[in-house]
């Protein structure tokens, strides 16, 4: 399940892409347009800056803007930054996970196929597709 962190991050990215004119957009403006708590967005955008999805500047004239063009972002990279792995089961989420049943697991191929579909879907969807 995609949490509010992931969904709100996408909304922030869409908002920044729609407002993009090379200038920084104040977080209070994004929060107002998206009807999301500014305080909650402060936590989310901090991780987005750390993950190099957006750039942030504080002070007068500060705010946030995209680091790249909307067509250069995938929904998958945004969601994975905010949510962690999109894998459905622990043995696929963590490559170091040592499952004693891996060699005989009858459901593993199904989980691998499911994870591939999810990954392909989100990584082939661009931010620009959502505008």
Backbone as a chain_set.jsonl record, in Angstrom:
{"seq": "XXXXXXXXXXXXXXXXXXXXXXXXXXXXXXXXXXXXXXXXXXXXXXXXXXXXXXXXXXXXXXXXXXXXXXXXXXXXXXXXXXXXXXXXXXXXXXXXXXXXXXXXXXXXXXXXXXXXXXXXXXXXXXXXXXX", "coords": {"N": [[0.854, -1.175, 0.0], [0.537, 2.199, -0.804], [1.581, 4.868, 1.086], [0.494, 7.972, 2.735], [2.748, 9.579, 2.634], [4.082, 8.873, 0.221], [2.039, 9.432, -1.648], [1.556, 12.167, -1.153], [4.071, 13.197, -1.759], [4.136, 12.797, -4.508], [2.085, 14.555, -5.216], [3.26, 16.999, -4.469], [5.4, 17.049, -6.258], [4.012, 17.155, -8.709], [2.694, 19.592, -8.384], [4.892, 21.373, -8.233], [5.908, 20.968, -10.799], [3.818, 21.963, -12.35], [3.869, 24.643, -11.619], [6.324, 25.44, -12.371], [8.694, 27.741, -13.286], [11.288, 28.266, -13.237], [11.731, 29.402, -10.803], [11.817, 29.402, -7.186], [9.314, 27.846, -5.267], [7.27, 28.754, -2.633], [6.735, 26.73, 0.26], [4.42, 27.06, 1.732], [2.596, 27.899, -0.179], [2.373, 25.656, -1.821], [1.327, 23.844, 0.034], [-1.138, 25.069, 0.564], [-2.427, 24.999, -1.979], [-2.532, 22.24, -2.366], [-3.914, 21.403, -0.208], [-2.763, 20.296, 2.115], [-1.223, 19.753, 5.232], [1.183, 22.129, 6.132], [3.187, 21.666, 7.969], [3.424, 18.863, 7.928], [4.223, 18.546, 5.283], [6.735, 19.743, 5.409], [8.341, 17.796, 6.56], [8.231, 15.805, 4.618], [9.282, 17.096, 2.273], [11.876, 17.538, 3.084], [13.068, 15.009, 2.987], [12.796, 14.633, 0.266], [14.484, 16.574, -0.795], [16.92, 15.691, 0.248], [17.064, 13.321, -1.164], [17.542, 14.246, -3.673], [15.441, 14.878, -5.409], [14.16, 17.29, -5.451], [15.091, 20.777, -5.18], [15.898, 22.97, -2.53], [15.615, 26.189, -0.988], [16.132, 28.366, 1.684], [14.716, 31.239, 3.38], [14.038, 34.668, 2.283], [12.378, 34.734, -0.789], [12.763, 32.095, -1.067], [12.096, 28.536, -1.223], [10.922, 25.708, -3.024], [11.939, 23.748, -5.851], [11.894, 21.79, -8.861], [14.595, 19.58, -9.653], [15.099, 18.562, -12.081], [13.693, 18.169, -15.416], [10.163, 17.517, -15.743], [9.697, 15.23, -17.332], [11.897, 13.734, -16.876], [11.723, 12.418, -14.508], [10.684, 9.459, -12.844], [7.688, 7.913, -11.694], [8.143, 5.724, -10.138], [10.748, 6.125, -9.004], [10.236, 8.27, -7.324], [8.272, 7.246, -5.572], [9.701, 5.059, -4.436], [11.758, 6.392, -3.108], [10.32, 7.695, -1.109], [8.784, 5.686, 0.091], [10.352, 3.457, 0.413], [11.302, 0.153, -0.522], [9.336, -1.227, -3.2], [8.684, -3.796, -3.211], [6.837, -6.796, -2.694], [7.148, -8.875, -0.864], [9.246, -9.964, 1.855], [11.531, -11.473, 1.129], [12.138, -10.625, -1.411], [12.359, -7.947, -1.14], [14.63, -7.452, 0.355], [17.723, -8.214, -0.558], [19.603, -9.54, 0.935], [18.171, -11.085, 2.623], [17.725, -14.129, 4.129], [16.038, -16.691, 3.3], [14.98, -19.776, 4.354], [13.383, -21.381, 2.819], [13.571, -20.629, 0.22], [14.633, -22.05, -2.054], [12.732, -24.003, -2.456], [10.333, -22.74, -2.555], [7.102, -22.406, -3.597], [5.578, -20.236, -4.203], [7.231, -18.126, -4.803], [7.921, -17.53, -7.595], [5.505, -16.33, -8.421], [5.391, -14.026, -6.775], [7.672, -12.722, -7.686], [6.93, -12.187, -10.334], [4.721, -10.525, -9.903], [5.952, -8.351, -8.534], [7.622, -7.447, -10.594], [5.723, -6.522, -12.434], [4.594, -4.383, -10.987], [6.857, -2.771, -10.568], [7.626, -2.252, -13.257], [5.346, -0.866, -14.104], [5.306, 1.522, -12.456], [7.869, 2.566, -12.954], [7.823, 3.106, -15.617], [6.092, 5.113, -15.863], [6.032, 8.505, -16.141], [6.654, 11.621, -14.433], [5.752, 13.722, -15.953], [3.667, 12.496, -17.309], [1.604, 12.668, -15.554], [0.767, 15.213, -15.476]], "CA": [[0.0, 0.0, 0.0], [1.277, 3.455, -0.862], [1.159, 5.708, 2.216], [0.312, 9.395, 2.445], [4.064, 10.14, 2.269], [4.284, 8.673, -1.212], [1.003, 10.155, -2.405], [1.8, 13.606, -1.014], [5.292, 13.525, -2.509], [3.725, 12.915, -5.911], [1.321, 15.8, -5.356], [4.23, 18.096, -4.415], [6.132, 17.038, -7.524], [3.096, 17.635, -9.744], [2.488, 21.018, -8.124], [6.112, 22.076, -8.65], [6.001, 20.891, -12.264], [2.813, 22.873, -12.908], [4.233, 26.026, -11.303], [7.73, 25.621, -12.755], [9.104, 28.857, -14.129], [12.657, 28.522, -12.848], [11.819, 30.053, -9.495], [11.473, 28.584, -6.034], [7.914, 27.967, -4.856], [7.15, 28.62, -1.173], [6.019, 25.542, 0.725], [3.068, 27.433, 2.179], [1.753, 27.955, -1.374], [2.114, 24.268, -2.218], [0.432, 23.286, 1.05], [-2.473, 25.639, 0.374], [-3.012, 24.456, -3.212], [-2.74, 20.796, -2.253], [-4.708, 21.169, 0.999], [-1.974, 19.403, 2.972], [-0.578, 20.469, 6.328], [2.538, 22.614, 5.845], [4.08, 20.993, 8.918], [3.657, 17.51, 7.417], [4.997, 18.693, 4.054], [8.124, 20.06, 5.76], [9.006, 16.513, 6.784], [8.296, 15.112, 3.33], [10.199, 17.758, 1.335], [13.25, 17.365, 3.575], [13.536, 13.748, 2.392], [12.855, 14.804, -1.184], [15.711, 17.338, -1.056], [18.019, 14.766, 0.545], [17.08, 12.334, -2.243], [17.829, 14.969, -4.929], [14.282, 15.033, -6.287], [13.885, 18.721, -5.532], [16.07, 21.664, -4.549], [15.263, 23.886, -1.594], [16.351, 27.357, -0.518], [15.383, 29.024, 2.752], [14.795, 32.702, 3.404], [13.206, 35.446, 1.359], [12.482, 34.223, -2.155], [13.071, 30.67, -0.999], [11.057, 27.554, -1.487], [11.355, 24.463, -3.633], [11.739, 23.584, -7.291], [12.395, 20.535, -9.397], [16.001, 19.55, -10.069], [15.125, 18.111, -13.479], [12.437, 18.346, -16.146], [9.18, 16.511, -15.327], [9.818, 13.983, -18.105], [13.098, 13.026, -16.425], [11.409, 11.732, -13.253], [9.694, 8.379, -12.912], [6.867, 7.763, -10.498], [8.805, 4.699, -9.337], [11.841, 6.666, -8.185], [9.625, 9.119, -6.29], [7.647, 6.38, -4.579], [10.701, 4.29, -3.692], [12.449, 7.281, -2.174], [9.446, 8.014, 0.017], [8.18, 4.498, 0.694], [11.259, 2.321, 0.492], [11.085, -0.795, -1.61], [7.968, -1.507, -3.631], [8.556, -5.255, -3.225], [5.662, -7.285, -1.969], [7.503, -9.829, 0.184], [10.558, -9.687, 2.456], [12.649, -12.135, 0.446], [12.452, -9.851, -2.609], [12.659, -6.572, -0.727], [15.978, -7.407, 0.901], [18.532, -9.237, -1.243], [20.367, -10.268, 1.953], [17.236, -11.877, 3.413], [18.034, -15.546, 3.953], [14.837, -17.505, 3.515], [15.346, -21.194, 4.252], [12.492, -22.053, 1.873], [13.707, -20.008, -1.098], [14.856, -23.032, -3.114], [11.544, -24.851, -2.661], [9.134, -21.91, -2.43], [6.226, -22.518, -4.769], [4.941, -18.941, -4.489], [8.231, -17.12, -5.17], [7.767, -17.04, -8.972], [4.35, -15.441, -8.493], [5.768, -12.747, -6.176], [8.623, -12.088, -8.609], [6.153, -11.671, -11.473], [3.933, -9.394, -9.401], [6.871, -7.229, -8.287], [8.068, -6.94, -11.893], [4.617, -5.738, -13.004], [4.496, -3.135, -10.222], [8.047, -1.964, -10.884], [7.514, -1.793, -14.646], [4.281, 0.14, -14.182], [5.706, 2.79, -11.853], [9.091, 3.099, -13.557], [7.537, 3.556, -16.991], [5.208, 6.271, -15.72], [6.827, 9.725, -15.893], [5.96, 12.729, -13.762], [5.08, 14.489, -17.007], [2.425, 11.79, -17.665], [0.567, 12.992, -14.566], [0.403, 16.637, -15.598]], "C": [[0.902, 1.24, 0.0], [0.705, 4.378, 0.224], [0.928, 7.157, 1.781], [1.637, 10.048, 2.07], [4.301, 10.042, 0.765], [3.298, 9.462, -2.046], [1.224, 11.661, -2.331], [3.052, 14.04, -1.76], [4.964, 13.678, -3.992], [2.954, 14.212, -6.148], [2.235, 17.019, -5.325], [4.964, 18.188, -5.75], [5.262, 17.561, -8.673], [2.894, 19.138, -9.601], [3.7, 21.823, -8.589], [6.259, 22.08, -10.169], [5.005, 21.858, -12.919], [3.176, 24.338, -12.703], [5.597, 26.412, -11.845], [7.929, 26.774, -13.73], [10.522, 29.256, -13.744], [12.82, 29.187, -11.496], [11.403, 29.087, -8.397], [10.042, 28.896, -5.604], [7.836, 27.783, -3.345], [6.307, 27.409, -0.773], [4.606, 25.873, 1.167], [2.105, 27.505, 0.988], [1.386, 26.554, -1.855], [1.107, 23.647, -1.259], [-0.996, 23.791, 0.868], [-3.15, 25.046, -0.867], [-3.369, 22.988, -3.069], [-3.59, 20.414, -1.034], [-4.066, 20.099, 1.89], [-1.323, 20.276, 4.04], [0.852, 20.854, 5.955], [3.546, 21.892, 6.73], [4.415, 19.574, 8.427], [4.496, 17.572, 6.138], [6.46, 19.024, 4.334], [8.946, 18.786, 5.954], [9.234, 15.798, 5.449], [9.322, 15.758, 2.404], [11.652, 17.657, 1.792], [13.85, 16.083, 2.982], [13.661, 13.857, 0.873], [14.097, 15.594, -1.6], [16.918, 16.427, -0.853], [18.174, 13.724, -0.563], [17.296, 12.939, -3.62], [16.665, 14.982, -5.924], [13.986, 16.507, -6.518], [15.029, 19.488, -4.873], [15.307, 22.624, -3.653], [16.199, 24.997, -1.171], [15.503, 28.011, 0.55], [15.561, 30.533, 2.657], [13.885, 33.354, 2.38], [13.459, 34.982, -0.077], [12.778, 32.742, -2.218], [11.868, 29.801, -1.285], [11.678, 26.33, -2.126], [11.11, 24.504, -5.13], [12.314, 22.245, -7.704], [13.869, 20.667, -9.768], [16.133, 19.207, -11.55], [13.791, 18.444, -14.14], [11.459, 17.242, -15.728], [9.304, 15.178, -16.076], [11.048, 13.164, -17.707], [12.919, 12.334, -15.071], [10.477, 10.564, -13.549], [8.912, 8.35, -11.602], [7.53, 6.747, -9.562], [9.911, 5.253, -8.455], [11.301, 7.544, -7.06], [9.044, 8.245, -5.179], [8.679, 5.588, -3.782], [11.5, 5.15, -2.726], [11.603, 7.498, -0.922], [8.956, 6.782, 0.781], [9.197, 3.41, 1.036], [10.915, 1.385, -0.651], [9.599, -0.963, -1.945], [7.707, -3.011, -3.662], [7.442, -5.708, -2.29], [5.998, -8.214, -0.807], [8.95, -9.594, 0.627], [11.711, -10.291, 1.667], [13.028, -11.422, -0.85], [12.836, -8.418, -2.266], [14.098, -6.428, -0.28], [16.78, -8.551, 0.289], [19.354, -10.071, -0.254], [19.477, -11.134, 2.847], [17.484, -13.358, 3.107], [16.81, -16.375, 4.303], [15.2, -18.979, 3.335], [14.493, -21.957, 3.231], [12.661, -21.556, 0.432], [13.812, -21.039, -2.234], [13.619, -23.886, -3.418], [10.233, -24.06, -2.643], [8.311, -21.944, -3.717], [5.577, -21.18, -5.128], [5.928, -17.875, -4.958], [8.107, -16.636, -6.62], [6.586, -16.078, -9.148], [4.704, -14.064, -7.933], [6.747, -12.0, -7.074], [7.896, -11.466, -9.799], [5.335, -10.445, -11.06], [4.816, -8.162, -9.19], [7.361, -6.619, -9.598], [6.969, -6.082, -12.529], [4.51, -4.382, -12.31], [5.652, -2.213, -10.58], [7.971, -1.403, -12.304], [6.465, -0.691, -14.783], [4.767, 1.49, -13.67], [6.962, 3.394, -12.48], [8.92, 3.487, -15.023], [6.584, 4.748, -17.011], [6.068, 7.468, -15.341], [5.988, 10.751, -15.143], [5.174, 13.524, -14.789], [3.788, 13.817, -17.464], [1.28, 12.176, -16.742], [0.101, 14.431, -14.674], [-0.796, 16.815, -16.494]], "O": [[1.898, 1.301, 0.721], [-0.499, 4.631, 0.268], [1.138, 7.517, 0.622], [1.653, 10.982, 1.268], [4.676, 11.023, 0.123], [3.673, 10.088, -3.038], [1.093, 12.357, -3.338], [3.09, 15.13, -2.331], [5.464, 14.59, -4.651], [3.152, 14.884, -7.16], [2.016, 17.973, -6.071], [5.128, 19.276, -6.303], [5.737, 18.326, -9.512], [2.92, 19.869, -10.591], [3.548, 22.842, -9.262], [6.684, 23.076, -10.755], [5.322, 22.493, -13.926], [2.826, 25.184, -13.526], [5.986, 27.578, -11.786], [7.402, 26.774, -14.843], [10.92, 30.411, -13.895], [13.939, 29.502, -11.089], [10.729, 28.088, -8.646], [9.619, 30.052, -5.581], [8.288, 26.763, -2.825], [5.29, 27.111, -1.4], [3.693, 25.064, 0.999], [0.921, 27.2, 1.136], [0.247, 26.294, -2.243], [0.149, 23.001, -1.685], [-1.951, 23.026, 1.003], [-4.311, 24.64, -0.809], [-4.39, 22.539, -3.589], [-3.939, 19.247, -0.853], [-4.711, 19.155, 2.345], [-0.921, 21.407, 3.768], [1.637, 20.012, 5.518], [4.639, 21.549, 6.28], [5.566, 19.144, 8.507], [5.381, 16.741, 5.936], [7.337, 18.622, 3.569], [10.108, 18.719, 5.555], [10.311, 15.257, 5.199], [10.144, 15.06, 1.811], [12.562, 17.688, 0.964], [14.995, 16.077, 2.532], [14.539, 13.237, 0.272], [14.692, 15.313, -2.64], [17.827, 16.396, -1.682], [19.288, 13.295, -0.863], [17.241, 12.232, -4.625], [16.875, 15.085, -7.133], [13.615, 16.923, -7.616], [15.822, 18.928, -4.116], [14.196, 23.041, -3.981], [17.403, 24.796, -1.012], [14.3, 28.199, 0.366], [16.436, 31.033, 1.95], [13.083, 32.701, 1.711], [14.603, 34.857, -0.514], [13.018, 32.194, -3.294], [10.769, 30.288, -1.552], [12.81, 25.956, -1.818], [10.209, 25.188, -5.617], [13.116, 21.645, -6.988], [14.327, 21.743, -10.152], [17.138, 19.518, -12.188], [12.873, 18.943, -13.488], [11.891, 16.139, -15.391], [9.041, 14.119, -15.506], [11.213, 12.029, -18.154], [13.859, 11.734, -14.549], [9.592, 10.663, -14.398], [9.424, 8.719, -10.546], [7.48, 6.895, -8.341], [10.007, 4.892, -7.282], [11.856, 7.556, -5.961], [9.294, 8.478, -3.997], [8.542, 5.46, -2.566], [11.876, 4.692, -1.647], [12.122, 7.483, 0.195], [8.741, 6.846, 1.992], [8.923, 2.54, 1.863], [10.301, 1.796, -1.635], [8.732, -0.854, -1.078], [6.639, -3.452, -4.086], [7.158, -5.095, -1.261], [5.215, -8.33, 0.136], [9.77, -9.088, -0.14], [12.767, -9.67, 1.551], [14.143, -11.602, -1.339], [13.555, -7.76, -3.019], [14.721, -5.391, -0.511], [16.536, -9.72, 0.589], [19.757, -11.189, -0.575], [19.976, -11.837, 3.726], [17.451, -13.773, 1.949], [16.584, -16.714, 5.464], [15.677, -19.375, 2.272], [14.853, -23.063, 2.829], [11.963, -22.02, -0.47], [13.145, -20.902, -3.259], [13.487, -24.425, -4.517], [9.151, -24.643, -2.709], [8.785, -21.554, -4.784], [5.079, -21.014, -6.242], [5.513, -16.83, -5.458], [8.181, -15.43, -6.858], [6.662, -15.129, -9.928], [4.363, -13.046, -8.535], [6.661, -10.779, -7.207], [8.214, -10.353, -10.218], [5.273, -9.454, -11.788], [4.466, -7.062, -9.618], [7.5, -5.4, -9.698], [7.259, -5.03, -13.1], [4.353, -3.353, -12.968], [5.458, -1.03, -10.859], [8.223, -0.219, -12.523], [6.674, 0.293, -15.491], [4.655, 2.496, -14.371], [7.098, 4.616, -12.527], [9.795, 4.133, -15.599], [6.311, 5.316, -18.068], [6.759, 7.438, -14.323], [4.759, 10.74, -15.217], [4.051, 13.953, -14.521], [2.892, 14.499, -17.962], [0.113, 12.029, -17.105], [-0.869, 14.82, -14.022], [-1.243, 17.941, -16.712]]}, "num_chains": 1, "name": "protein.A"}
